[in-house]
Amino acid sequence: QVQLVESGGGLVQPGGSLRLSCAASGFIFSRYVMNWYRQTPGEERELVATITSVGGGTSYADSVKGRFTISRDNAKNTVYLQMNSLKPEDTAVYYCNCRIRGRSEWGQGTQVTVSS
């Protein structure tokens, strides 16, 4: 059974940093591309960052380039999202995601609120 469990969200002031983690289980983590999405009320989920299964190739939404860094530790079955220079518009629920055998798998999400 595939499980994705996010953690690390919270309340942070503008300009601050947070590190999100997503612990994966139930599949061979190292074989799969991993993604971070985010969603605000009334909006569709937005792809924030992607990391490949091997080699660690990454890509980012334009809105977070230069501020966010996605990484993974295949020994720990964990993917991370380091978020720096946070802005109020980064406020959202952040979700970990991967696609396995044609099925999109999601975690429960972690709330990030950027506010003074």
BALUM-152890 format. One record per residue (C-alpha): residue number from 1; residue in one letter; x, y, z. Coordinates in Angstrom, 1 decimal, m for minus. Layout:
<recs>
REC   marti   ketor       c1       c2       c3
REC     NUM       A        X        Y        Z
...
</recs>
This chain:
<recs>
REC   marti   ketor       c1       c2       c3
REC       1       Q      0.0      0.0      0.0
REC       2       V      1.5      3.3     m1.1
REC       3       Q      1.8      5.9      1.6
REC       4       L      3.1      9.5      1.4
REC       5       V      3.3     11.4      4.7
REC       6       E      4.2     15.1      4.6
REC       7       S      5.5     17.1      7.6
REC       8       G      7.2     20.3      8.3
REC       9       G      4.6     22.9      7.6
REC      10       G      3.7     25.8      9.9
REC      11       L      3.4     29.5     10.3
REC      12       V      6.4     31.6      9.2
REC      13       Q      7.0     35.3      8.7
REC      14       P      7.7     36.7      5.3
REC      15       G     11.4     36.1      4.3
REC      16       G     11.6     33.1      6.5
REC      17       S     12.3     29.4      5.7
REC      18       L     10.7     26.1      6.1
REC      19       R     11.7     22.5      5.2
REC      20       L      9.0     20.1      4.2
REC      21       S      9.6     16.4      4.2
REC      22       C      7.6     13.5      2.6
REC      23       A      8.2     10.0      3.9
REC      24       A      7.3      7.4      1.3
REC      25       S      6.5      3.7      1.8
REC      26       G      4.8      0.8     m0.1
REC      27       F      6.8      1.1     m3.3
REC      28       I     10.4      1.2     m4.6
REC      29       F     10.9      4.9     m3.9
REC      30       S     14.2      5.2     m5.8
REC      31       R     12.5      4.3     m9.1
REC      32       Y     10.0      7.1     m9.2
REC      33       V      9.9     10.8    m10.1
REC      34       M      8.6     12.7     m7.1
REC      35       N      6.7     16.0     m7.1
REC      36       W      5.6     18.7     m4.7
REC      37       Y      2.3     20.5     m5.4
REC      38       R      0.5     23.2     m3.6
REC      39       Q     m3.2     24.3     m3.4
REC      40       T     m5.1     27.3     m2.1
REC      41       P     m8.8     27.4     m1.5
REC      42       G    m10.8     27.6     m4.7
REC      43       E     m7.7     27.0     m6.9
REC      44       E     m6.4     23.9     m8.7
REC      45       R     m3.3     22.2     m7.4
REC      46       E     m0.1     23.8     m8.8
REC      47       L      3.0     21.8     m9.6
REC      48       V      5.8     23.5     m7.6
REC      49       A      8.9     21.2     m8.0
REC      50       T      9.9     17.8     m9.5
REC      51       I     12.9     15.6     m9.0
REC      52       T     13.8     12.6    m11.2
REC      53       S     14.4      9.1     m9.8
REC      54       V     18.1      9.0    m10.5
REC      55       G     20.6     11.7    m11.2
REC      56       G     18.5     14.2     m9.2
REC      57       G     17.4     16.3    m12.1
REC      58       T     15.1     19.0    m10.9
REC      59       S     12.6     21.5    m12.3
REC      60       Y     10.6     24.3    m10.7
REC      61       A      7.6     26.6    m11.2
REC      62       D      8.7     30.0    m12.2
REC      63       S      7.1     31.4     m9.1
REC      64       V      9.5     29.5     m6.8
REC      65       K     12.7     29.4     m8.9
REC      66       G     15.7     30.5     m6.9
REC      67       R     13.9     30.3     m3.6
REC      68       F     12.8     26.6     m3.3
REC      69       T     15.0     23.5     m3.6
REC      70       I     13.7     19.9     m4.0
REC      71       S     15.9     17.0     m3.0
REC      72       R     15.6     13.4     m2.1
REC      73       D     17.3     10.8      0.0
REC      74       N     16.7      7.4     m1.5
REC      75       A     18.2      5.6      1.5
REC      76       K     15.5      7.2      3.7
REC      77       N     12.7      7.0      1.1
REC      78       T     12.2     10.7      1.7
REC      79       V     11.8     13.8     m0.5
REC      80       Y     12.3     17.3      0.8
REC      81       L     11.3     20.8     m0.2
REC      82       Q     13.5     23.6      1.2
REC      83       M     11.6     26.8      1.0
REC      84       N     13.6     30.1      1.5
REC      85       S     12.6     33.8      1.2
REC      86       L      9.0     32.8      1.7
REC      87       K      6.3     35.2      0.6
REC      88       P      2.6     35.5      1.7
REC      89       E      1.6     34.2     m1.8
REC      90       D      3.4     30.9     m0.9
REC      91       T      0.6     30.2      1.7
REC      92       A     m1.0     26.9      0.7
REC      93       V     m1.4     23.3      1.5
REC      94       Y      1.6     21.5      0.1
REC      95       Y      1.3     17.9     m1.2
REC      96       C      3.8     15.2     m2.0
REC      97       N      3.0     13.3     m5.2
REC      98       C      4.1     10.5     m7.5
REC      99       R      2.6      8.5    m10.3
REC     100       I      2.8      4.7    m10.0
REC     101       R      1.5      2.4    m12.7
REC     102       G     m0.7      5.2    m14.1
REC     103       R     m2.2      6.1    m10.7
REC     104       S     m1.5      9.4     m9.1
REC     105       E     m0.7      9.0     m5.4
REC     106       W     m1.0     11.9     m2.9
REC     107       G     m0.2     12.5      0.7
REC     108       Q     m2.6     14.2      3.1
REC     109       G     m0.9     17.6      2.8
REC     110       T      0.8     20.0      5.1
REC     111       Q     m0.3     23.6      5.7
REC     112       V      2.2     26.4      5.1
REC     113       T      1.2     29.9      6.2
REC     114       V      3.4     32.9      5.5
REC     115       S      2.2     35.9      7.5
REC     116       S      3.5     38.6      9.8
</recs>
